[in-house]
Amino acid sequence: MILNKLFDERFLTHRQRSTSLAGIIGTLVALGLFEFRLLVKHVWNWDLLAVALTFVVIKMSLMAYYYLTD
C-alpha cells in the first residue's frame, strides 16, 4: 500500500511529539493569558482557566494510566 511507504514510524513519532508540544504550549498560553488578565486587569476569566485545567487533568490522567498499564 502506498500510504505505508509515505507514513512510517518516524512520521507517526514526529506527529505525536508535535501534537503533544502544541497542546502543552497552548495550555501555557492559556494560563499566561489568564494570569495576565487576573493580575493586570483584575478580571477572572474562568473559560481560560477551564481550558488550561482540562488539559492538565487529561494529560496527568493519561500519564498515570500509561504508566500503570505499560
ZITAZI-V750031 format. One record per residue. N is the residue number from 1. RES is the residue in one small letter. PSI is psi in whole degrees, -180 to 180 (999 if undefined). BURIAL is # if it has 16 or more other ideal C-beta (glycine too) atoms within 10 Angstrom, else .. Layout:
((N RES PSI BURIAL) (N RES PSI BURIAL))
This chain:
((1 m 142 .) (2 i -35 .) (3 l -32 .) (4 n -32 .) (5 k -33 .) (6 l -39 .) (7 f 93 .) (8 d -169 .) (9 e -35 .) (10 r -41 .) (11 f -46 .) (12 l -38 .) (13 t -44 .) (14 h -39 .) (15 r -41 .) (16 q -45 .) (17 r -45 .) (18 s -38 .) (19 t -41 .) (20 s -45 .) (21 l -41 .) (22 a -40 .) (23 g -42 .) (24 i -44 .) (25 i -40 .) (26 g -39 .) (27 t -43 #) (28 l -38 .) (29 v -44 .) (30 a -43 #) (31 l -40 #) (32 g -43 .) (33 l -39 .) (34 f -47 #) (35 e -40 .) (36 f -49 .) (37 r -32 .) (38 l -48 .) (39 l -37 .) (40 v -48 .) (41 k -8 .) (42 h 43 .) (43 v 129 .) (44 w 119 .) (45 n 95 #) (46 w -29 .) (47 d -40 .) (48 l -41 #) (49 l -39 #) (50 a -41 .) (51 v -48 #) (52 a -45 #) (53 l -33 .) (54 t -45 .) (55 f -45 #) (56 v -45 .) (57 v -44 .) (58 i -45 .) (59 k -47 .) (60 m -38 .) (61 s -45 .) (62 l -37 .) (63 m -42 .) (64 a -42 .) (65 y -49 .) (66 y -34 .) (67 y -42 .) (68 l -27 .) (69 t -7 .) (70 d 999 .))
